[in-house]
Amino acid sequence: MTDQAAAVTVLDWLLDGDVSIEFQARRDLLDEPRPDLQQRISTEGWGARFLAARGDHGHWGQRYYQPKWISSHYTLLDLRTLELPPGVPEVDETLDLILTRDLPHDPSVRPRSDTVQSDVCLNGMALNICSWFAVPEVRLRPMVDFILSQRMEDGGFNCRRNRGGARHSSMHSTLSVCEGVQTWLEGGGTYRREELAAAAREGREFLLQHRLYRSDRTGEVISPKFLRLSFPGRWFYDVLRALDHFREAGCRDPRLGDAVGVLWRKRRGDGRWNVQAKHPGQTHFDMETAGRPSRWNTLRALRVLRWLDGEGPGAFA
């Protein structure tokens, strides 16, 4: 099969997937904006299944952050990944509950109500969620203040900075913050906007100094887990998630080349990419199966490669 024929076959496969996949594939691979498809995410497929799992107490799981991965926090992150549109009542009600009752006295977001320290990785994800679902900016200012207070000297972020001992930024925390800031900026957030934009640029520079997965001192792979393409990513870092963020931020750089090479090498002979890792924990349901072809990973990989001007075989316009 030729690369062109494989691309067409893979595209058909993507378009035959969940409505959230079809919506993003048409937009990102075919330049076909379909808001009608996005509106259907709340009533069909994975989006409808997530919404139906919400409890009568207003949360998913037990409460805001427990248990993983069925808590409100991670379910809302899944719905943001699906790009459920803002304005869905169940989501608005839960976010209001979180911001008014679960975290009423906190200047930022903590994983548990009995925890003193806030977590910058968690705040980055929360900013991502709340910005996507159009929470009023004034309610998010404490998250912004806390995130900016946690900048490390090397340009990134580490969730252990305010707990003592962290001297080097974390790839996990830095990417979560950069994603959250990007969604804030795209949503038109104005509060401390220039500082946030600068923090995200410095965070991406930190990732680039590591070529997205290598030690900046030795050039060795930091962790084999960074090279395993998981989905959903949760708070865990991997090169595909990082590349997709650089695409979203419109930040091309030659230092992405090593990670792009990793991505090409992981492509199957049929033009698809597998789910290579699943993070253990309770789930509402599994969107995809580890070790099998993944629509999510294939979609993300193809849109990254298309963004990079179709470099390499098999990309299509």
C-alpha positions in Angstrom: 0.0 0.0 0.0 1.3 3.4 -0.9 1.8 6.1 1.7 -0.9 8.2 0.1 -3.4 5.3 0.1 -2.5 4.5 3.7 -3.2 8.1 4.7 -6.7 8.0 3.0 -7.5 4.7 4.8 -6.4 6.1 8.2 -8.3 9.3 7.6 -11.5 7.2 6.9 -10.8 5.2 10.1 -10.5 8.4 12.1 -13.7 9.9 10.7 -15.5 6.7 11.6 -14.6 7.1 15.3 -16.3 8.9 18.2 -17.9 12.2 17.3 -15.1 14.0 19.2 -12.5 12.3 17.0 -14.4 13.1 13.9 -14.8 16.8 14.9 -11.1 17.3 15.6 -10.0 15.2 12.6 -12.1 17.3 10.2 -10.9 20.5 11.7 -7.2 19.7 12.1 -6.6 17.4 9.1 -9.1 18.6 6.5 -9.6 22.3 7.5 -13.3 21.6 7.8 -14.7 23.4 10.9 -17.8 21.5 12.0 -19.4 23.2 15.1 -22.4 20.9 14.6 -20.2 17.9 15.4 -18.8 19.6 18.5 -22.3 20.2 19.8 -23.1 16.5 19.5 -20.2 15.5 21.9 -22.5 16.1 24.9 -25.2 13.8 23.6 -23.3 11.0 21.9 -20.4 8.6 22.5 -17.7 9.2 25.0 -18.8 12.7 26.0 -22.3 11.5 26.8 -20.9 8.6 28.8 -18.7 10.8 30.9 -21.6 13.2 31.6 -23.9 10.3 32.6 -21.3 9.2 35.2 -21.7 12.3 37.3 -23.2 11.7 40.7 -26.2 13.2 42.4 -23.8 15.1 44.8 -22.5 17.1 41.8 -19.2 15.5 41.5 -17.7 12.7 39.4 -16.2 10.1 41.7 -16.2 11.0 45.4 -15.1 14.6 45.2 -12.9 17.0 43.4 -9.7 15.0 43.2 -10.6 11.5 44.5 -10.4 8.8 43.3 -8.1 8.9 40.3 -9.1 8.8 37.5 -12.8 9.2 38.0 -12.7 12.3 40.1 -14.2 15.6 38.9 -10.8 16.9 38.1 -9.8 14.2 35.8 -13.2 13.7 34.3 -13.4 17.4 33.4 -9.9 17.1 32.0 -11.1 14.2 29.8 -14.1 16.3 28.6 -11.8 19.2 27.9 -9.6 16.8 25.8 -12.7 15.7 23.9 -13.4 19.5 23.4 -16.9 19.4 24.8 -18.2 22.9 24.2 -18.7 25.3 27.0 -22.1 25.8 28.5 -23.1 22.2 29.3 -25.1 22.5 32.6 -23.5 19.5 34.3 -20.0 20.9 33.8 -20.9 24.5 34.8 -22.6 23.2 38.0 -19.6 21.1 39.0 -17.1 23.8 38.3 -19.2 26.3 40.4 -19.3 23.7 43.2 -15.6 23.3 43.1 -14.8 27.0 43.1 -17.4 28.0 45.8 -17.6 25.0 48.1 -14.6 22.7 47.7 -12.0 25.5 47.5 -13.7 28.5 49.1 -10.8 29.6 51.4 -7.9 28.6 49.2 -5.8 31.1 47.2 -5.2 28.3 44.7 -6.1 24.7 44.0 -5.0 21.8 46.3 -5.4 18.1 45.7 -7.2 17.6 49.0 -9.0 20.0 51.4 -6.8 18.8 54.2 -3.6 19.6 52.3 -1.8 22.8 53.2 0.4 23.1 50.1 -1.0 23.8 46.6 0.3 21.9 43.6 1.4 23.8 40.5 0.8 20.9 38.2 -2.8 20.6 39.5 -3.3 24.3 39.1 -2.0 24.2 35.5 -4.5 21.5 34.7 -7.3 23.4 36.6 -6.5 26.6 34.6 -6.7 24.5 31.4 -10.1 23.1 32.4 -11.7 26.3 33.7 -10.4 28.4 30.8 -11.8 25.9 28.3 -15.2 25.9 29.9 -15.3 29.7 30.1 -15.2 30.2 33.9 -15.2 33.9 34.5 -11.7 35.2 34.7 -12.0 36.8 38.1 -12.6 33.4 39.6 -9.3 32.1 38.2 -7.0 34.9 39.4 -5.8 32.9 42.5 -4.7 30.1 40.2 -2.8 32.5 38.0 -1.1 34.2 41.0 0.0 30.9 42.4 1.3 29.6 39.1 3.4 32.7 38.6 4.7 32.4 42.1 6.1 29.0 41.3 8.4 29.8 38.4 11.8 28.0 38.7 15.1 29.6 37.8 15.6 27.2 34.9 12.4 28.4 33.3 10.0 25.6 34.2 7.9 24.4 37.0 8.0 21.7 39.6 5.1 20.7 41.9 7.5 20.1 44.7 8.9 23.6 44.7 6.7 24.9 47.5 7.2 21.7 49.5 10.9 22.1 49.7 13.8 20.3 47.9 13.0 20.9 44.2 16.0 22.5 42.4 15.2 21.5 38.9 11.9 21.8 36.9 9.7 18.8 36.1 8.8 17.9 32.6 5.3 16.8 33.9 4.6 20.0 35.8 6.0 22.3 33.1 3.9 20.8 30.3 0.7 20.9 32.5 1.3 24.6 33.2 2.1 25.5 29.6 -1.1 23.7 28.4 -3.2 25.6 31.0 -1.7 29.0 30.0 -2.2 28.3 26.3 -5.9 27.6 26.9 -6.1 30.8 29.0 -4.5 32.9 26.3 -6.6 31.4 23.6 -9.7 32.1 25.7 -8.8 35.8 25.9 -7.7 35.9 29.5 -6.3 39.4 30.4 -5.2 39.1 34.0 -1.4 39.1 34.2 -1.5 38.0 30.6 2.0 39.1 29.6 3.5 37.4 32.6 1.7 34.2 31.8 2.7 34.3 28.2 6.4 34.8 29.2 6.1 32.0 31.7 4.8 29.6 29.0 7.6 30.7 26.6 10.2 30.0 29.3 8.5 26.7 30.1 8.7 25.6 26.4 12.3 26.7 26.3 13.0 24.5 29.3 11.4 21.5 27.4 13.4 22.4 24.2 16.7 22.5 26.1 15.9 18.8 26.9 14.9 18.2 23.3 11.6 17.1 24.9 13.1 13.9 26.4 16.8 14.1 26.9 19.1 15.2 29.8 20.4 18.6 29.1 23.7 17.5 30.6 24.3 14.0 29.2 21.9 13.8 26.3 20.6 10.5 27.6 16.9 9.6 27.7 15.5 11.1 31.0 12.9 8.3 31.3 11.7 5.6 29.0 8.2 6.5 30.0 8.5 9.8 28.1 8.7 7.8 24.9 5.6 5.7 25.5 2.6 7.2 23.9 -0.2 7.0 26.4 -3.8 8.1 26.4 -5.3 9.7 28.3 -2.2 11.4 29.5 -3.5 12.5 32.9 -0.6 14.4 34.5 2.0 12.3 32.9 4.5 13.7 30.3 5.2 12.1 27.0 6.7 13.3 23.7 3.5 13.2 21.7 1.6 15.3 24.3 4.5 17.7 24.3 4.6 17.9 20.5 0.9 18.5 20.4 1.3 21.4 22.8 4.0 23.0 20.7 1.6 22.7 17.7 -1.2 24.4 19.6 1.2 27.2 20.7 2.5 27.6 17.1 6.1 27.1 18.3 8.3 25.5 15.7 11.9 24.9 16.7 14.7 22.6 15.2 15.1 21.1 18.7 11.8 19.3 18.2 13.5 17.1 15.6 14.5 14.3 18.0 11.0 13.9 19.3 9.5 14.0 15.8 11.9 11.2 14.9 10.6 9.2 17.8 7.1 9.8 16.6 7.9 8.5 13.1 9.6 5.4 14.4 6.5 4.5 16.4 4.2 4.6 13.4 2.8 1.3 12.5 3.0 -0.2 9.0 -0.6 0.6 8.4 0.0 4.3 9.2 -1.5 4.3 12.7 -0.1 4.7 16.2 -0.8 2.5 19.2 -1.7 3.3 22.7 1.6 2.2 24.3 0.8 2.8 27.9 -2.2 3.1 30.2 -1.8 4.7 33.6 -3.3 2.4 36.3 -6.3 3.5 38.2 -10.1 3.4 38.3 -11.8 4.6 35.1 -15.4 5.3 34.1 -14.6 3.3 30.9 -11.7 2.9 28.5 -11.8 4.9 25.4 -9.1 2.8 23.9 -7.1 -0.3 24.6 -3.4 -0.5 25.4 -1.3 -2.2 22.7 -4.0 -1.5 20.0 -4.3 1.2 17.3 -5.3 4.4 18.9 -7.5 7.0 17.1 -6.4 9.6 19.7 -2.7 9.0 19.2 -3.1 8.7 15.4 -5.0 12.0 15.2 -2.6 13.8 17.4 0.5 12.5 15.6 -1.0 13.3 12.1 -1.9 16.8 13.1 1.6 17.4 14.6 3.2 16.1 11.4 0.9 18.1 9.2 1.7 21.3 11.2 5.3 20.6 10.6 4.6 21.0 6.9 4.1 17.3 6.2 7.7 16.3 6.8 8.4 12.7 6.1 6.4 10.0 4.2 2.7 9.5 4.7 1.6 13.0 5.7 -1.2 14.5 3.7 -2.8 17.9 3.2 
